[in-house]
Amino acid sequence: MVEVGMNLSKQIFFIPSERENIFTSANDIFVVYVSKPVLRLRFTLLALKPNPSLHHRIFHLSTVLKYLFLLATLIWFLNLSWNIADAKSEQEKIYQLLHQMERAYVNRDIEDYIGVFHDKFEYQSDLGTPEDASDDISGITKELERESALQVFEQFYTLEIDLLSGLKISVTGDKATATSAYTIVGETFDPVNWTLYMRGTNTFSLVKLQAEDALYLFQPKAGERVSELRDNRDKQREQSGQWKIIRWQDNALSTNAGEDTKIVNEHRAVDDLINALGGELKVWAPAMLILEERVDAEAVADKLFNVVKQGQNAKIRARAARLLGRVKLNEAKILALAHICDNPRTDTALRIAILYALSAQRDQIAAETIKQSALDGHPEVRAFATLQLSRLKTAEAKKYLVEALNDSAANVRRAAVEAILRDNSLPYYDTLSNLLKQLIQNSSEALTTRKVALRALIKYIGLNALSMVTEILIDTSLPDALRTEAAHILEENPPIDKSRDVEENLLTIFQNSNESERLRATAISALSRYATEKSTIPLIKALSSSSKRFKARACSTLGRIGAKNAIKPILKLAMDRKEHIHVRRAAVKALWMLEADDTIPSLSQLLTDKSEPGNFRGAITIAFGKWQNERALDALLNVIGSEDEPWWLRRAAVRSLKNSLEPRIMTILNRLLNADDERLKKAAMDKLKNFESIRG
């Protein structure tokens, strides 16, 4: 007989021979094992030997081939089944990885979030213009993605994300692709422009780590101890077989109401749209946008008010209250909303939404409700009310705001420093600068609060606080992020005088390899405010650094300080196709800042080279538009007039044209008014309108 055993979930399947009398089961047995994860096949093949009792019978070759064919078919089927099961198992791993990514972003867990990416990860986005390559974002590495995520976590106090809608996963060996639609809604600390709404589609490219990949991720460093090396080896074993995202293509979609009719029909009744506010994220977010377009109508505002007052669904009531912040309310409605907000039994999200609606009103009752809510027993209500105090112009409201810096709740203190940072009418208080300094120096305070407090202090007392900023910059005992924030402040604010000490401190940090790359790069940028001739040589050396961040920042700084002796190495970076796109774009910008007219012919060749990335060619059009040079203008006009160039590059060139009534510019723009491409025609019309306003 031929026996095939399959050990899977404790089930054994047999395929018996139809002609048991042909073979013996006693002699010449051999066994073949095929081992795979979650599945082991054992094939016991009995040697084909004539039965002694039937030694006169003759085997037919066709019979042997028949059983061999059946056996091969069975092996193929079992292997196919294993492949299907394995693929499903890998798809589940990928789903869990993407779910971890979504969950970590909402929870602001930066380590969990960044842990889903491969070390060679790259992010790309079309910025909602899929046919226009001139504005694409590319070259965002894992480290840059970390910094971008941290900025989002700091700027938004609420985030709602649906990252995996309609998720589809395709696995081929150790590579996979996952596609999904996403919707993101967030609320910022800006009391006026409080919302973010984004939607689009994701395409993730993933790779499955093998042993050598894990080794790459955990290479031992120089001077690493044996215990650390052992930990790295353990990590290698843990990482092997795991999936990581190596490329993320973000195809953003337009967020205007007209586009969102694909999700929520704009012509549906207002009642249906209001009911949609209680749905899932991808439904209620566009419904909010459409209702915003209609809320000015009194009938719509009345319906929203009635929902807030009498509705049963807490989410719908809160979102309806947010919409009321877009319209002017009469006194009766303000009083009714204030009454709901003052009730501590009211849902917290609804109370916060009502506070937003009331803060948009210029009414005494609304102002009193906000001030009283700033003393509320619930820290979330108190924090939001504190944030809105910056919109009130009374001295009493400002006093409440300063007192909130001593609040027992961390989120209230954060709201207070955010409000102070945005308040342009804050009078001088003796205690305010001291309170801000205490927050900055308090090591137990949240790092983000300390960073915002530092900015608020600079805004409040000006660069008289420069000495404190410098002290923070050079204090190695302070968190790296706080020191980096100090360097950013030095970069962004013009100095009272170019202190040699500040330049020396920035140079010391930049040249210290023990400092973090981010801090050193920010120091390079800050040198653009303080650099003298002494800084030029170290900055030029940075152009040949192995760090693309150093090279890009050095290009920008050398351009700002007018270092003409840096033109040649900067042009070399711009021309180098192997160089990172961020470095090349920074180099092009530096060349026009340096008015390096002799480099225009070389850059013109890059502009018309169709093999160059679209966003790099777009950067050249922007630089040529700002370049006050006839050769740069000639290059732009040649692109605009060439039908061989893509429409998006021609449009970018039109938009880059300086506002001038020069005849040849007017001629080519008037010619575009007859173009077949409506996008080009509109760009020409917009530019001509700008020229008309200049002439008028």
C-alpha positions in Angstrom: 0.0 0.0 0.0 0.9 3.6 -0.2 0.3 5.5 3.1 0.4 9.2 3.5 0.1 10.7 7.0 -0.5 14.4 7.7 -0.1 15.6 11.3 -2.2 18.8 11.5 -4.4 19.7 14.5 -4.2 16.1 15.7 -6.0 14.8 12.5 -4.7 11.9 10.4 -5.7 11.4 6.9 -5.0 8.2 4.9 -5.2 7.4 1.2 -5.1 3.6 0.9 -4.1 1.8 -2.2 -6.7 0.2 -4.3 -4.4 -2.8 -4.9 -3.0 -3.7 -1.5 -2.1 -7.2 -2.8 0.4 -5.8 -5.2 2.9 -4.5 -2.5 4.2 -5.9 0.6 4.3 -3.8 3.9 7.2 -5.8 5.4 10.4 -4.9 3.5 12.5 -2.0 2.4 10.7 0.9 4.1 12.0 4.4 3.9 10.7 7.7 5.4 10.9 11.3 4.1 10.2 14.2 6.5 9.2 17.7 5.2 9.2 20.2 8.0 7.6 23.6 7.9 6.1 26.0 10.5 2.8 24.8 11.9 2.8 21.9 9.6 4.8 18.6 9.3 4.2 16.1 6.7 5.3 12.5 7.0 5.4 10.3 4.0 5.9 6.6 4.5 6.5 5.0 1.3 6.6 1.3 1.1 9.1 0.0 -1.4 7.7 -1.4 -4.5 8.5 -5.0 -4.2 6.6 -7.9 -5.7 4.6 -10.0 -3.3 6.2 -13.4 -3.0 2.9 -15.1 -3.4 2.3 -13.2 -6.7 5.8 -13.5 -8.1 4.5 -14.8 -11.4 2.5 -11.6 -11.9 4.1 -8.8 -13.9 4.0 -5.2 -12.9 2.7 -2.8 -15.4 4.5 0.5 -15.7 1.2 2.4 -16.1 0.1 1.2 -12.6 3.3 2.5 -11.0 3.0 5.8 -12.8 -0.6 6.1 -11.7 0.2 5.9 -8.0 3.2 8.1 -8.4 0.9 10.7 -10.1 -1.6 10.4 -7.3 1.1 10.9 -4.7 2.5 13.9 -6.5 -0.9 15.5 -6.7 -1.5 15.0 -3.0 1.9 16.5 -2.1 1.1 19.5 -4.4 -2.4 20.0 -2.8 -1.0 19.8 0.8 1.8 22.2 -0.1 -0.8 24.6 -1.6 -2.9 24.4 1.5 0.1 25.1 3.6 1.0 28.2 1.4 -2.6 29.5 1.8 -2.5 29.0 5.6 1.0 30.6 5.7 -0.2 33.6 3.7 -3.1 34.1 6.0 -0.8 33.9 9.0 1.5 36.5 7.4 -1.5 38.8 6.6 -2.5 38.6 10.2 1.0 39.7 11.3 0.8 42.6 8.9 -2.6 43.6 10.2 -1.4 43.6 13.7 1.6 45.7 12.8 -0.6 48.3 11.1 -3.0 48.2 14.0 -0.1 48.9 16.3 0.9 51.9 14.1 -2.7 53.3 14.4 -3.0 52.7 18.1 0.4 54.1 18.9 -0.3 57.3 17.0 -3.6 57.9 18.8 -2.0 57.1 22.2 1.1 59.3 21.3 3.4 56.4 22.0 6.4 57.4 19.8 8.5 54.3 20.4 5.6 51.9 19.5 4.8 54.1 16.5 8.3 54.3 15.1 8.9 50.6 15.8 6.8 49.6 12.9 9.2 51.1 10.4 12.3 49.6 8.8 15.6 51.5 9.2 15.6 52.2 5.5 12.0 53.5 5.6 10.9 56.4 3.3 7.7 58.4 3.3 6.3 60.0 0.2 3.2 62.2 -0.4 1.5 63.8 -3.4 -0.1 66.5 -1.1 -3.4 65.9 -2.7 -2.3 66.7 -6.2 -1.6 63.3 -7.8 -1.0 64.7 -11.2 1.4 67.5 -10.1 4.8 66.2 -9.2 6.3 69.6 -8.5 5.0 69.8 -4.9 5.5 66.1 -3.9 7.1 65.3 -0.6 9.8 62.7 -0.7 12.8 61.5 1.2 11.3 61.5 4.7 13.4 59.0 6.6 12.6 57.1 9.8 14.3 59.7 12.0 12.4 62.6 10.2 9.1 60.7 10.6 9.8 60.4 14.3 10.3 64.2 14.5 7.2 64.8 12.4 5.1 62.6 14.7 6.4 64.3 17.8 5.4 67.7 16.4 1.9 66.5 15.7 1.7 65.0 19.2 2.7 68.4 20.7 0.4 70.5 18.5 -2.9 68.5 18.9 -4.6 67.7 22.2 -7.0 65.3 20.5 -6.5 63.0 17.6 -9.0 60.6 16.0 -7.7 58.3 13.3 -9.1 55.6 11.1 -6.0 54.4 9.3 -7.1 51.0 8.1 -10.5 51.5 6.4 -10.9 49.0 3.5 -7.5 47.4 4.3 -6.2 45.0 1.6 -3.0 43.0 2.1 -1.1 41.1 -0.6 1.9 38.9 0.4 4.5 37.6 -2.0 7.3 35.8 -0.2 9.1 38.1 2.1 7.5 41.2 0.6 4.0 42.6 1.0 1.8 45.5 0.0 -1.1 46.9 2.1 -3.5 49.6 0.9 -6.2 51.4 2.9 -8.1 54.6 3.2 -7.5 57.0 6.1 -9.3 59.8 7.9 -7.7 62.0 10.6 -9.4 64.6 12.7 -7.5 66.6 15.3 -8.0 69.6 17.6 -5.1 72.0 18.1 -4.2 74.4 20.9 -5.0 77.3 18.6 -8.3 78.6 20.0 -9.4 79.9 16.6 -8.1 77.4 14.0 -8.7 74.4 16.1 -9.4 71.6 13.6 -7.4 69.5 11.3 -9.1 67.2 8.8 -7.2 65.0 6.5 -8.2 62.0 4.3 -6.7 60.0 1.6 -5.3 56.6 0.7 -2.2 54.8 1.9 0.0 52.3 0.1 2.5 50.5 2.5 5.3 48.4 1.2 6.6 45.9 3.8 9.5 43.5 4.1 9.9 40.5 6.3 13.1 40.6 8.3 15.5 37.8 7.9 18.4 37.0 10.2 20.7 39.3 8.2 18.2 42.1 8.3 17.9 41.8 12.0 21.7 41.9 12.3 21.7 45.1 10.2 19.2 46.7 12.6 21.2 45.8 15.7 24.8 46.2 14.6 27.1 46.3 17.7 28.6 49.7 18.2 32.2 50.6 18.9 33.0 49.9 22.6 29.9 47.9 23.1 30.0 45.7 26.2 29.5 41.9 26.1 26.1 42.3 27.8 25.0 44.8 25.3 26.2 42.6 22.4 24.2 39.7 23.9 21.1 41.9 24.1 21.6 42.8 20.5 21.8 39.1 19.5 18.5 38.5 21.5 16.9 41.4 19.6 18.1 39.8 16.3 16.3 36.6 17.1 13.2 38.5 18.2 13.1 40.6 15.0 13.7 37.8 12.6 10.5 36.9 10.9 8.8 40.2 11.8 7.3 42.6 9.2 8.4 46.2 8.9 7.1 49.1 6.7 9.9 50.2 4.3 7.9 52.6 2.2 4.7 54.7 2.8 3.0 56.4 -0.1 0.4 58.9 1.1 -2.0 60.0 -1.5 -3.9 62.8 0.2 -7.3 63.9 -1.0 -8.9 67.3 -1.2 -10.7 68.2 2.0 -13.2 70.6 0.7 -16.9 69.9 1.0 -17.4 69.4 -2.7 -15.0 66.5 -2.8 -16.5 64.9 0.3 -19.9 64.5 -1.4 -18.4 61.1 -2.5 -18.8 60.0 1.2 -21.8 62.1 2.3 -24.1 63.3 -0.3 -24.3 67.1 -0.2 -27.9 67.1 -1.3 -29.1 65.0 1.6 -31.5 66.6 4.1 -29.9 68.5 7.0 -31.5 66.0 9.5 -29.6 63.2 7.7 -26.4 65.1 7.9 -26.9 65.8 11.6 -27.6 62.1 12.2 -24.4 61.3 10.3 -22.5 63.2 13.0 -22.9 60.1 15.2 -21.4 57.7 12.7 -17.9 56.5 12.2 -15.1 58.9 11.6 -15.0 58.7 7.8 -18.7 59.7 7.7 -19.1 62.3 10.5 -16.0 64.3 9.5 -17.2 65.2 6.0 -20.7 65.7 7.3 -19.3 68.3 9.6 -17.6 70.1 6.7 -20.8 70.2 4.7 -22.8 71.5 7.6 -20.2 74.2 8.1 -21.1 75.4 4.6 -24.8 75.6 5.6 -24.7 76.7 9.2 -25.0 80.3 8.3 -28.6 79.6 7.3 -30.8 80.3 10.3 -32.9 77.2 9.8 -29.7 75.0 10.0 -28.4 76.8 13.1 -31.8 76.3 14.8 -31.8 72.6 14.1 -28.3 72.3 15.4 -29.2 74.2 18.6 -32.2 72.0 19.2 -30.0 68.9 18.9 -27.6 70.3 21.5 -30.4 71.2 23.8 -32.6 68.1 23.5 -30.7 65.4 21.6 -30.0 62.0 23.1 -26.7 61.1 21.3 -23.8 62.7 23.2 -21.5 62.6 20.2 -24.0 64.3 17.9 -24.8 66.9 20.5 -21.1 67.7 21.0 -20.4 68.0 17.3 -23.5 70.1 16.7 -22.3 72.4 19.5 -18.9 72.8 17.7 -20.7 73.9 14.6 -22.6 76.6 16.5 -19.2 78.2 17.1 -19.3 79.2 13.4 -22.3 81.5 13.7 -23.5 84.4 15.8 -26.0 83.3 18.4 -28.7 85.4 20.0 -28.8 86.0 23.8 -31.4 83.3 24.5 -29.4 80.6 22.8 -26.2 81.7 24.6 -28.0 81.6 27.9 -29.4 78.1 27.2 -25.9 76.8 26.2 -24.3 78.4 29.2 -26.9 76.6 31.4 -26.1 73.2 29.9 -22.3 73.9 30.2 -22.6 74.9 33.9 -24.2 71.6 34.8 -21.4 69.3 36.1 -23.5 66.3 35.1 -23.4 67.2 31.4 -21.1 65.1 29.3 -17.6 66.4 29.4 -17.1 66.4 25.6 -20.4 68.4 25.2 -19.3 71.0 27.8 -16.0 71.5 26.0 -17.8 71.9 22.6 -20.2 74.4 24.1 -17.2 76.4 25.5 -15.9 76.5 22.0 -19.2 77.8 20.7 -19.4 80.4 23.5 -15.8 81.6 23.0 -16.8 82.7 19.5 -19.5 85.0 20.8 -18.9 88.6 22.0 -21.3 88.3 24.9 -20.9 88.9 28.6 -22.8 85.7 29.5 -20.5 83.7 27.3 -17.4 85.3 28.8 -18.6 84.7 32.4 -19.3 81.0 31.6 -15.7 80.6 30.2 -14.2 82.3 33.2 -16.2 80.1 35.7 -15.3 77.0 33.7 -11.6 77.9 34.1 -12.2 77.1 37.8 -14.2 74.0 37.2 -13.5 70.8 39.1 -13.0 68.7 35.9 -9.4 69.2 34.6 -10.4 68.7 30.9 -13.1 71.4 31.1 -10.8 73.6 33.1 -8.0 73.2 30.5 -10.2 74.0 27.5 -11.7 77.0 29.2 -8.2 78.3 30.1 -7.2 77.9 26.4 -10.2 80.1 25.4 -9.3 82.8 28.0 -6.9 84.3 25.4 -9.9 85.3 23.3 -11.4 87.4 26.1 -10.1 90.9 26.4 -11.0 91.6 30.0 -8.3 92.2 32.7 -10.1 89.6 34.9 -9.7 86.9 32.1 -6.0 87.7 31.8 -5.6 87.3 35.6 -7.3 83.9 35.5 -4.9 82.9 32.7 -1.8 83.8 34.7 -3.1 82.0 37.8 -3.7 78.8 35.7 0.1 78.4 35.5 -0.1 77.2 39.1 -2.9 74.7 38.5 -2.5 71.3 39.9 -3.4 69.6 36.6 -0.6 69.3 34.0 -3.0 69.7 31.0 -4.3 73.0 32.5 -0.8 74.4 32.9 -0.1 73.4 29.3 -3.2 75.1 28.1 -2.2 78.3 30.1 1.2 78.6 28.4 -0.3 77.9 25.0 -2.9 80.7 25.6 -0.2 83.1 26.8 1.9 82.3 23.7 -1.1 83.3 21.5 -2.4 86.3 23.5 -1.3 89.5 21.9 -3.0 91.8 24.4 -1.5 90.4 27.7 -0.6 93.3 30.0 2.6 93.1 32.1 2.5 91.2 35.3 5.4 91.0 37.7 4.7 87.4 38.5 4.3 86.1 34.9 7.9 85.9 33.8 8.8 84.3 37.1 6.1 81.7 36.8 7.2 80.9 33.2 10.8 80.5 34.3 9.7 78.2 37.1 7.9 76.0 34.6 10.9 75.9 32.3 13.3 75.0 35.0 11.0 72.4 36.6 12.4 69.0 35.6 9.1 67.2 36.7 7.1 69.4 34.3 6.1 67.9 31.0 8.8 68.6 28.4 6.3 70.0 25.9 5.0 72.5 28.5 8.5 73.6 29.2 9.2 74.2 25.5 6.1 76.2 25.0 6.8 78.2 28.2 10.2 79.1 26.8 8.6 80.5 23.7 6.0 82.3 25.7 8.7 83.9 27.8 10.6 85.1 24.7 7.4 86.6 23.4 6.5 88.2 26.6 9.8 89.9 27.6 11.5 89.7 24.3 15.1 88.8 23.6 16.0 90.3 27.0 15.7 86.6 27.9 18.5 85.8 25.5 20.9 84.9 28.3 18.4 82.3 29.7 18.0 80.8 26.2 21.8 80.6 25.8 22.1 79.0 29.3 19.5 76.3 28.3 21.3 75.7 25.0 24.7 74.9 26.6 23.4 73.0 29.7 24.1 69.4 28.9 22.1 68.2 31.9 18.8 69.4 30.3 16.8 67.3 27.9 18.0 67.4 24.4 14.6 68.5 23.1 14.6 71.6 25.4 18.1 72.6 24.2 17.0 72.1 20.6 14.0 74.3 21.2 16.4 77.0 22.5 18.5 76.7 19.3 15.3 77.1 17.2 14.4 80.3 19.1 17.9 81.7 18.4 17.4 80.8 14.7 13.9 82.4 14.4 14.4 85.6 16.3 16.8 88.4 15.0 19.4 89.1 17.6 19.8 92.4 19.4 23.5 92.2 18.6 25.6 89.4 17.1 27.1 88.1 20.3 30.5 86.3 19.8 29.6 84.1 22.7 26.5 82.8 21.1 28.3 82.0 17.8 31.0 80.2 19.8 28.4 78.2 21.7 26.6 77.2 18.5 29.9 76.2 16.8 30.9 74.1 19.8 27.6 72.2 19.8 27.8 71.7 16.1 31.3 70.3 16.1 30.7 68.1 19.2 30.1 64.5 17.9 28.7 63.5 21.3 25.7 65.8 20.9 22.6 64.5 19.1 22.4 65.0 15.3 19.1 67.0 15.6 20.7 69.5 18.1 23.8 69.9 16.0 21.7 70.5 12.9 19.6 73.1 14.6 22.8 74.8 15.8 23.9 75.0 12.2 20.6 76.7 11.3 20.9 79.1 14.2 24.3 80.2 13.0 22.6 82.0 10.2 21.8 84.7 12.7 25.1 84.8 14.5 27.8 83.6 12.0 30.9 85.6 11.3 33.7 84.7 9.0 34.9 82.3 11.7 31.9 80.0 11.0 32.3 79.8 7.3 35.0 77.2 7.1 33.3 74.7 9.5 30.0 75.2 7.6 31.7 74.5 4.2 33.2 71.4 5.7 29.7 70.3 6.7 28.8 70.2 3.0 30.9 67.0 2.7 29.5 65.4 5.9 28.0 62.0 5.8 24.8 63.5 7.4 22.3 64.7 4.8 20.7 66.8 7.5 24.0 68.7 8.1 24.5 69.2 4.4 21.0 70.6 3.9 21.2 72.9 6.9 24.8 74.1 6.0 23.5 75.0 2.5 20.7 77.1 3.9 23.0 78.9 6.4 25.7 79.6 3.9 23.1 81.0 1.6 21.7 83.3 4.3 25.1 84.6 5.4 26.2 85.3 1.8 29.2 83.0 1.8 30.2 83.3 -1.9 33.2 81.0 -1.4 30.7 78.1 -0.8 29.1 78.4 -4.3 31.2 75.7 -6.0 30.6 72.9 -3.4 26.9 73.9 -3.1 26.5 73.6 -6.9 28.2 70.2 -6.8 25.5 69.0 -4.3 22.7 70.3 -6.5 24.1 68.5 -9.6 24.7 65.2 -7.8 21.9 62.7 -8.7 23.0 60.4 -5.9 22.5 63.1 -3.3 19.4 63.2 -1.1 16.5 65.2 -2.5 16.4 67.5 0.6 20.0 68.4 0.2 19.7 69.1 -3.5 16.6 71.3 -3.0 18.4 73.2 -0.2 21.4 73.7 -2.5 19.3 75.2 -5.3 17.7 77.6 -2.8 21.1 78.6 -1.4 22.4 79.4 -4.9 19.7 81.9 -5.6 20.2 83.5 -2.1 23.9 83.8 -3.0 23.0 85.3 -6.4 25.2 82.7 -8.1 24.4 83.8 -11.6 27.1 81.7 -13.2 25.2 78.5 -12.0 22.0 79.3 -13.9 23.0 77.5 -17.1 23.8 74.3 -15.1 20.5 74.6 -13.2 18.6 75.2 -16.4 19.8 71.9 -17.7 18.5 70.2 -14.6 15.2 72.0 -15.0 14.5 70.6 -18.5 15.9 67.1 -17.6 12.8 64.9 -17.5 14.6 62.2 -15.6 15.0 64.5 -12.6 12.4 64.2 -9.8 9.4 66.5 -10.3 9.7 68.1 -6.9 13.4 69.0 -7.6 12.4 70.6 -11.0 9.7 72.4 -9.1 12.3 73.8 -6.6 14.3 75.1 -9.5 11.3 77.0 -10.9 10.7 78.6 -7.5 14.4 79.7 -7.3 14.4 81.1 -10.8 11.3 83.1 -10.0 13.0 84.7 -7.1 16.2 85.2 -9.0 16.5 88.8 -10.3 18.3 87.7 -13.5 17.4 87.7 -17.2 18.9 84.2 -17.8 16.7 82.8 -15.0 13.6 84.5 -16.6 14.6 83.1 -20.0 14.7 79.6 -18.6 11.2 80.0 -17.1 9.7 81.4 -20.2 11.2 78.5 -22.3 9.5 76.0 -20.0 6.2 77.8 -20.1 6.2 77.9 -23.9 7.3 74.3 -24.4 4.4 71.9 -25.1 6.9 69.1 -24.5 7.0 69.9 -20.8 4.3 68.5 -18.5 1.5 70.8 -17.6 2.4 70.9 -13.9 5.9 72.1 -14.5 4.7 74.8 -16.9 2.1 75.9 -14.3 4.8 76.0 -11.6 6.9 78.2 -13.9 3.9 80.5 -14.5 3.3 80.8 -10.7 7.0 81.5 -10.2 7.1 84.5 -12.5 7.9 87.8 -10.8 5.1 90.4 -10.9 6.3 92.4 -13.9 4.6 94.1 -16.8 7.5 93.1 -19.1 6.1 92.7 -22.6 7.4 89.2 -23.3 5.9 87.9 -20.0 2.5 89.4 -20.9 2.8 87.9 -24.4 3.3 84.4 -23.2 0.6 84.6 -20.5 -1.9 85.9 -23.0 -1.1 83.0 -25.3 -1.8 80.6 -22.5 -5.4 81.9 -22.3 -6.0 79.9 -25.4 -4.4 76.7 -24.0 -6.3 73.4 -24.2 -5.3 72.6 -20.6 -7.7 74.4 -18.2 -5.2 74.3 -15.3 -2.6 76.2 -17.4 -5.3 78.7 -18.5 -6.4 79.4 -14.9 -2.8 79.9 -13.8 -2.2 82.4 -16.6 -5.5 84.2 -15.7 -4.5 84.4 -12.0 -1.1 85.8 -12.8 -2.5 88.4 -15.2 -5.0 89.5 -12.5 -2.0 90.1 -10.2 -0.4 92.2 -12.9 -3.6 94.2 -13.3 -3.7 95.0 -9.6 -0.1 96.3 -9.8 -1.0 98.4 -12.8 -4.0 99.8 -11.0 
